[in-house]
Amino acid sequence: MKLTKKLFFNIHSWIGIRLSILFFIVCFSGTLATLSHEMDWLFNPEIRATPKKDLASRNLIVSNFEKLYPNAKIQLWMRPNEPYLCDILYKIEKENLSYVFANRYTGKIQGESALTIQRFFRDLHYYLFIPFQIGNFVVLFFGCMLLASLITALFFYKKWWHKLFELQTGKGALVFFRSMHRLVGLWSIPFCLLFSITGIWYFIERANIAGIGEQVNPKPPQLSDTDETELPVNLTYTIDYDKAVLMAQKEIPGLVAGNIYVPQKATDVLGVIGKSNVPLVRQRANRVLINPKTTTILSTQKASEISTAMWINDSVDPLHFGYWGGILTKCIWFIFGCGISSLILSGIWITYKRKSIKRKKSNKPIMGNWRFINWALYGILMGYMYVSLIKKYHVSLPAIIYISLGWLTFIFLSWYIFEHRLKRTVQKA
């Protein structure tokens, strides 16, 4: 097969059109995920915290939690990097999961929610709510497609480096949107590379290629010699969290303790993770594992001493979602994420517009049978999403209505722009 400009253009167009619906959902959900914590802050006053110099005792927070939920367990104690957010305690009660918001500065329990915006968009972008790891690999597949789309565009768009400031106007809508599509695409090259390369790394990790997944995600030790009869069924309220944090900070000088993994059964260890003076890496790069029964250190991992593979793995998440530099980098990532998402929409519009004019007298669908495949996959996504919202998260009816309205808006806008408005424009041409 001869590699020609037309071939690269056809591959680029095929990716953008045939896979358009899921491609857009994956890209735009990741874009929204970058600022999902901020959306939680905006729409849920109970999660807000006013930053102060001193933090409340972790034991005080647990004491206040126990007063409200004496029969509950804490599965994960998440302390977001954003100082304006409350701690989020993953509460398990009667096998149901919910999220409790604890003010890290006052120790007060400020509220509870069945689901957060951050969790919703993380799940959507992470695995499209499709279980059995199928959803994971579908999303990661689009990391490869994003890279292929970028490479093919650079091959058929000649001397693109001379056109970084070229925007054609006054020559009609088709020429303008085609020019804008190219311009946004050129300025998005670094982020397309970043998102696709980190997405490919996620794929390598998830598929455990060359044993990378096992290497970068070592399993915590199990306390096999622990006598379960000597420990209470609920370990949440038996742990001295302040002592555990102090032990972790002594093990890793300069550690700012963040999340805590609370043991759920007698053989589980207590895990404290957090940020140190090593830049870019996520909290998990620093971890101290503690025996909750004897309060002794079992193992310590310092970000300054981890292997190259583990450093890459712990840097991928901050780089992919842009939270490594705080709100500033998250906003930059959000803007360019919107730009990449707009490339999918403008690419669809340009192709539909051009082909609709050529086929003005034909009723043959431009997208062909692929539109049924796209919408079928979208329907599967929706089905699993509602099952997850109802059975896993026990989301309230008003929340389900709001989420449904968001998806209905997406469907309506897709129909209005790419069917109704486009057909009217072609008929007038």
C-alpha positions as CSV (number, residue, x, y, z in Angstrom):
1,M,0.0,0.0,0.0
2,K,1.4,3.3,-1.0
3,L,1.6,5.9,1.7
4,T,0.0,9.0,0.2
5,K,-1.5,12.3,1.5
6,K,-5.0,11.0,0.6
7,L,-4.4,7.8,2.6
8,F,-3.4,9.6,5.7
9,F,-6.4,12.0,5.3
10,N,-8.8,9.0,4.9
11,I,-7.4,7.4,8.1
12,H,-7.7,10.7,10.0
13,S,-11.2,11.2,8.7
14,W,-12.2,7.6,9.5
15,I,-11.1,7.9,13.1
16,G,-12.9,11.2,13.6
17,I,-16.2,10.2,11.9
18,R,-16.7,6.5,12.4
19,L,-15.8,6.6,16.1
20,S,-17.0,10.1,16.8
21,I,-19.6,9.6,19.5
22,L,-17.5,7.6,21.9
23,F,-14.4,9.5,21.0
24,F,-16.0,12.8,22.0
25,I,-17.4,11.3,25.2
26,V,-14.0,9.9,26.3
27,C,-12.2,13.2,25.5
28,F,-14.8,15.5,27.0
29,S,-15.4,13.5,30.1
30,G,-11.6,13.6,30.8
31,T,-11.7,17.3,30.2
32,L,-14.5,17.8,32.8
33,A,-12.7,15.4,35.2
34,T,-9.8,17.9,35.4
35,L,-12.0,20.4,37.2
36,S,-14.5,18.0,38.7
37,H,-13.3,18.8,42.3
38,E,-14.0,22.5,41.6
39,M,-17.4,21.6,40.2
40,D,-18.1,19.8,43.5
41,W,-17.0,22.9,45.4
42,L,-19.3,25.1,43.2
43,F,-22.5,23.0,43.4
44,N,-22.2,21.4,46.8
45,P,-21.6,23.9,49.7
46,E,-21.1,21.0,52.2
47,I,-17.8,20.0,50.6
48,R,-16.3,23.5,51.0
49,A,-13.6,24.3,53.5
50,T,-12.0,27.6,54.4
51,P,-8.2,27.1,54.5
52,K,-6.6,27.7,57.9
53,K,-3.0,27.4,59.3
54,D,-3.7,24.4,61.6
55,L,-5.4,21.1,60.8
56,A,-7.8,19.4,63.1
57,S,-6.8,16.1,64.8
58,R,-7.6,13.1,62.6
59,N,-8.8,11.4,65.8
60,L,-11.3,14.2,66.4
61,I,-12.7,13.8,62.9
62,V,-13.1,10.1,63.4
63,S,-14.8,10.7,66.8
64,N,-17.3,13.1,65.1
65,F,-17.8,10.6,62.4
66,E,-18.5,7.8,64.9
67,K,-21.2,9.9,66.7
68,L,-23.1,10.2,63.4
69,Y,-22.4,6.7,62.0
70,P,-21.6,4.3,64.9
71,N,-22.2,1.2,62.8
72,A,-20.3,2.4,59.7
73,K,-16.8,1.7,58.4
74,I,-14.4,4.1,56.7
75,Q,-13.0,2.4,53.5
76,L,-10.8,5.2,52.3
77,W,-9.9,8.6,53.9
78,M,-9.3,10.9,51.0
79,R,-7.6,14.2,51.6
80,P,-7.7,16.1,48.3
81,N,-4.7,18.2,47.3
82,E,-7.0,21.2,47.0
83,P,-7.0,23.0,50.4
84,Y,-10.4,24.5,49.8
85,L,-12.1,21.1,49.9
86,C,-13.1,18.9,52.9
87,D,-11.7,15.5,53.5
88,I,-13.9,12.8,51.8
89,L,-14.5,9.7,53.9
90,Y,-15.7,6.7,51.9
91,K,-18.4,5.3,54.3
92,I,-19.5,1.7,54.1
93,E,-22.8,1.0,56.0
94,K,-25.0,-2.0,55.4
95,E,-22.8,-2.7,52.3
96,N,-23.7,0.7,50.8
97,L,-21.1,3.2,49.8
98,S,-21.5,7.0,50.3
99,Y,-19.2,10.0,50.7
100,V,-18.9,11.9,54.0
101,F,-17.4,15.4,54.0
102,A,-15.3,16.3,57.0
103,N,-13.7,19.7,57.4
104,R,-10.0,19.1,57.8
105,Y,-9.5,22.4,59.7
106,T,-12.4,22.2,62.2
107,G,-13.0,18.4,62.4
108,K,-16.8,19.0,61.7
109,I,-18.8,16.6,59.6
110,Q,-20.4,18.9,57.1
111,G,-22.5,16.5,55.0
112,E,-22.9,13.3,53.0
113,S,-23.6,12.4,49.4
114,A,-24.3,9.2,47.5
115,L,-22.1,10.4,44.6
116,T,-19.8,13.3,43.9
117,I,-19.2,15.0,40.6
118,Q,-15.6,14.1,40.7
119,R,-16.4,10.4,41.2
120,F,-19.0,10.5,38.4
121,F,-16.7,11.9,35.7
122,R,-13.7,9.8,36.9
123,D,-15.8,6.7,36.5
124,L,-17.1,7.8,33.1
125,H,-13.7,8.7,31.8
126,Y,-12.0,5.7,33.4
127,Y,-14.3,2.9,32.2
128,L,-17.5,4.3,30.8
129,F,-19.4,2.5,33.5
130,I,-18.9,-0.7,31.5
131,P,-17.6,-3.5,33.8
132,F,-15.3,-6.5,33.5
133,Q,-12.4,-4.2,32.3
134,I,-14.0,-3.9,28.9
135,G,-14.8,-0.3,29.5
136,N,-11.2,0.3,30.6
137,F,-9.7,-1.0,27.4
138,V,-12.3,0.8,25.3
139,V,-11.2,4.1,26.8
140,L,-7.5,3.2,26.5
141,F,-8.0,2.3,22.9
142,F,-8.9,5.9,22.2
143,G,-5.5,6.9,23.5
144,C,-4.0,5.0,20.5
145,M,-6.6,6.6,18.2
146,L,-5.7,10.1,19.4
147,L,-2.1,9.5,18.6
148,A,-3.0,8.0,15.2
149,S,-5.2,10.9,14.5
150,L,-2.4,13.4,15.3
151,I,0.3,11.6,13.3
152,T,-1.9,11.2,10.2
153,A,-2.9,14.9,10.3
154,L,0.7,16.0,10.4
155,F,1.5,13.9,7.4
156,F,-1.2,15.2,5.1
157,Y,-1.1,18.8,6.4
158,K,2.0,20.0,4.6
159,K,4.3,22.6,6.2
160,W,2.0,22.9,9.2
161,W,4.7,24.6,11.2
162,H,4.3,27.7,9.0
163,K,0.6,27.9,9.7
164,L,0.5,28.4,13.5
165,F,-1.2,31.8,13.2
166,E,-3.2,31.2,10.0
167,L,-7.0,31.6,10.3
168,Q,-9.0,32.2,7.0
169,T,-12.1,34.3,7.3
170,G,-14.5,35.9,4.8
171,K,-14.6,32.8,2.6
172,G,-17.7,31.1,3.9
173,A,-18.4,28.8,6.9
174,L,-16.8,25.7,5.5
175,V,-13.4,27.4,4.9
176,F,-13.5,29.2,8.3
177,F,-14.3,26.0,10.3
178,R,-11.7,24.0,8.3
179,S,-9.1,26.7,9.1
180,M,-10.1,26.9,12.7
181,H,-10.0,23.1,13.0
182,R,-6.4,23.1,11.7
183,L,-5.4,26.0,13.9
184,V,-6.8,24.5,17.1
185,G,-5.2,21.2,16.2
186,L,-1.8,22.7,15.7
187,W,-1.8,24.4,19.1
188,S,-3.1,21.3,20.7
189,I,-0.2,19.1,19.5
190,P,1.7,19.0,22.8
191,F,-1.5,18.0,24.7
192,C,-2.6,15.5,22.1
193,L,0.9,13.9,22.6
194,L,0.6,14.1,26.3
195,F,-2.9,12.6,26.6
196,S,-2.2,9.8,24.0
197,I,1.2,8.8,25.5
198,T,-0.2,8.7,29.1
199,G,-3.2,6.8,27.8
200,I,-1.0,4.3,26.2
201,W,1.0,3.9,29.4
202,Y,-2.3,3.3,31.2
203,F,-3.0,0.5,28.7
204,I,0.5,-1.0,29.2
205,E,-0.1,-1.0,33.0
206,R,-3.7,-2.3,32.8
207,A,-2.7,-5.1,30.4
208,N,0.4,-5.9,32.5
209,I,2.6,-5.9,29.3
210,A,6.1,-7.1,30.2
211,G,4.9,-7.3,33.8
212,I,4.8,-3.6,34.2
213,G,1.4,-3.6,36.0
214,E,2.7,-6.0,38.7
215,Q,6.0,-4.1,39.0
216,V,4.5,-0.6,39.5
217,N,1.6,-1.8,41.7
218,P,3.1,-4.1,44.4
219,K,0.5,-5.8,46.6
220,P,0.5,-4.8,50.2
221,P,1.5,-7.5,52.7
222,Q,-1.2,-9.4,54.5
223,L,-1.1,-10.0,58.2
224,S,-1.6,-13.8,58.0
225,D,-0.4,-14.4,61.6
226,T,-3.0,-12.0,63.0
227,D,-5.5,-13.7,65.4
228,E,-8.8,-12.3,64.0
229,T,-10.7,-13.3,67.2
230,E,-8.6,-10.7,69.1
231,L,-9.7,-7.8,66.9
232,P,-13.1,-6.1,66.7
233,V,-15.1,-6.6,63.5
234,N,-15.0,-2.8,62.8
235,L,-11.4,-1.6,62.9
236,T,-12.3,2.0,61.9
237,Y,-12.7,3.3,65.5
238,T,-9.8,1.4,67.0
239,I,-7.0,3.1,65.2
240,D,-5.0,6.0,66.4
241,Y,-4.8,8.0,63.2
242,D,-2.8,10.9,64.6
243,K,-0.1,8.4,65.7
244,A,-0.1,6.7,62.3
245,V,0.4,10.1,60.6
246,L,3.3,11.0,62.9
247,M,4.9,7.6,62.3
248,A,4.6,8.1,58.5
249,Q,6.1,11.6,58.7
250,K,9.0,10.3,60.8
251,E,9.7,7.6,58.2
252,I,9.5,10.1,55.3
253,P,10.8,13.5,56.3
254,G,8.8,16.4,54.9
255,L,5.8,14.2,54.2
256,V,2.4,16.0,54.0
257,A,0.1,13.1,54.9
258,G,-2.9,12.8,52.6
259,N,-5.0,9.7,52.0
260,I,-5.3,6.9,54.5
261,Y,-6.3,3.3,53.5
262,V,-8.3,2.0,56.5
263,P,-8.1,-1.8,57.1
264,Q,-11.4,-3.6,56.5
265,K,-10.5,-6.9,58.0
266,A,-8.0,-8.3,60.5
267,T,-5.4,-9.2,57.8
268,D,-5.4,-5.8,56.2
269,V,-2.6,-3.2,56.9
270,L,-3.1,0.5,57.5
271,G,-1.7,2.7,54.7
272,V,-0.7,6.3,54.9
273,I,0.3,8.1,51.7
274,G,1.1,11.7,50.8
275,K,3.2,14.4,49.1
276,S,6.9,15.0,49.7
277,N,9.4,17.3,48.1
278,V,9.6,15.1,45.0
279,P,7.6,17.0,42.2
280,L,5.1,15.7,39.7
281,V,4.3,12.4,41.4
282,R,0.9,11.6,43.0
283,Q,0.4,10.8,46.7
284,R,0.8,7.0,46.2
285,A,4.5,7.5,45.4
286,N,5.1,7.9,49.1
287,R,3.5,5.2,51.3
288,V,4.0,3.9,54.8
289,L,2.3,0.6,55.7
290,I,1.6,0.0,59.3
291,N,0.4,-3.0,61.3
292,P,-2.8,-1.7,63.0
293,K,-2.5,-4.2,65.8
294,T,1.1,-3.7,66.9
295,T,1.5,-0.1,65.4
296,T,4.8,-1.1,63.9
297,I,6.1,-0.1,60.4
298,L,5.8,-2.9,57.9
299,S,7.3,-1.2,54.8
300,T,8.1,2.3,53.6
301,Q,8.2,3.6,50.0
302,K,9.8,7.0,49.3
303,A,9.2,8.8,46.0
304,S,12.9,9.8,46.0
305,E,13.9,6.1,45.9
306,I,11.4,4.4,43.7
307,S,12.4,2.8,40.3
308,T,12.1,4.6,37.0
309,A,9.0,2.6,36.0
310,M,7.3,3.4,39.3
311,W,8.2,7.1,39.0
312,I,6.7,7.2,35.5
313,N,3.6,5.4,36.7
314,D,3.1,7.8,39.6
315,S,3.7,10.8,37.3
316,V,1.2,9.8,34.6
317,D,-2.0,10.6,36.6
318,P,-0.9,14.2,37.6
319,L,0.2,14.8,34.0
320,H,-2.8,13.3,32.4
321,F,-5.3,15.3,34.5
322,G,-3.1,18.4,35.0
323,Y,-3.4,18.6,38.8
324,W,0.4,18.6,39.4
325,G,0.5,22.4,39.5
326,G,-2.7,23.1,41.3
327,I,-5.7,25.1,39.9
328,L,-3.5,27.0,37.3
329,T,-2.4,23.8,35.5
330,K,-5.9,22.3,35.8
331,C,-7.4,25.3,34.1
332,I,-4.8,25.1,31.3
333,W,-5.5,21.3,30.9
334,F,-9.2,22.1,30.8
335,I,-8.9,24.7,28.1
336,F,-6.8,22.5,25.8
337,G,-9.0,19.5,26.6
338,C,-12.0,21.6,25.4
339,G,-9.9,22.4,22.3
340,I,-9.3,18.7,21.5
341,S,-12.9,17.9,22.1
342,S,-13.9,20.7,19.7
343,L,-11.7,19.1,17.1
344,I,-13.9,16.1,17.0
345,L,-17.0,18.2,16.7
346,S,-15.6,20.5,14.0
347,G,-14.1,17.6,12.1
348,I,-17.6,15.9,12.0
349,W,-19.2,19.2,10.9
350,I,-16.6,19.8,8.2
351,T,-16.9,16.3,6.8
352,Y,-20.7,16.3,6.9
353,K,-20.9,19.7,5.3
354,R,-18.5,18.8,2.5
355,K,-20.1,15.4,1.7
356,S,-23.6,16.7,2.1
357,I,-23.1,19.2,-0.6
358,K,-21.7,16.5,-2.9
359,R,-24.6,14.3,-2.1
360,K,-27.3,16.9,-2.0
361,K,-29.7,14.8,-4.1
362,S,-28.9,11.6,-2.2
363,N,-30.4,10.4,1.1
364,K,-27.5,8.1,1.8
365,P,-26.3,8.6,5.4
366,I,-22.8,10.0,5.5
367,M,-21.8,8.0,8.5
368,G,-23.2,4.8,7.1
369,N,-23.7,1.7,9.3
370,W,-21.2,3.1,11.8
371,R,-23.8,5.4,13.2
372,F,-25.7,2.3,14.5
373,I,-22.5,0.9,16.0
374,N,-21.8,4.2,17.8
375,W,-25.3,4.6,19.1
376,A,-25.4,1.0,20.2
377,L,-22.2,1.4,22.2
378,Y,-23.7,4.6,23.6
379,G,-26.8,2.7,24.6
380,I,-24.7,0.1,26.4
381,L,-22.9,2.8,28.2
382,M,-26.2,4.4,29.3
383,G,-27.5,1.0,30.5
384,Y,-24.5,0.2,32.6
385,M,-24.4,3.8,33.9
386,Y,-27.9,3.7,35.3
387,V,-27.3,0.2,36.8
388,S,-24.2,1.6,38.5
389,L,-26.0,4.8,39.7
390,I,-28.9,2.8,41.2
391,K,-27.2,-0.4,42.5
392,K,-23.7,0.8,43.4
393,Y,-24.2,4.4,44.4
394,H,-27.9,4.4,45.3
395,V,-28.2,7.9,43.8
396,S,-31.4,9.8,44.5
397,L,-34.1,10.3,41.9
398,P,-33.4,14.1,41.5
399,A,-29.7,13.3,40.9
400,I,-30.7,10.7,38.2
401,I,-33.0,13.3,36.6
402,Y,-30.2,15.9,36.5
403,I,-27.8,13.4,34.9
404,S,-30.4,12.3,32.4
405,L,-31.1,15.9,31.4
406,G,-27.4,16.4,30.8
407,W,-27.3,13.4,28.4
408,L,-30.6,14.4,26.7
409,T,-29.1,17.9,26.1
410,F,-26.0,16.1,24.5
411,I,-28.3,14.1,22.2
412,F,-30.5,17.1,21.3
413,L,-27.5,19.3,20.4
414,S,-25.9,16.5,18.4
415,W,-29.2,16.1,16.4
416,Y,-29.7,19.9,16.0
417,I,-26.2,20.7,14.9
418,F,-25.4,17.8,12.7
419,E,-28.8,16.9,11.3
420,H,-31.3,19.7,11.5
421,R,-29.1,22.8,11.0
422,L,-26.7,21.1,8.6
423,K,-29.4,19.8,6.3
424,R,-31.1,23.2,6.2
425,T,-27.7,24.8,5.3
426,V,-27.1,22.3,2.5
427,Q,-30.6,22.8,1.1
428,K,-30.1,26.5,0.9
429,A,-26.6,26.0,-0.8
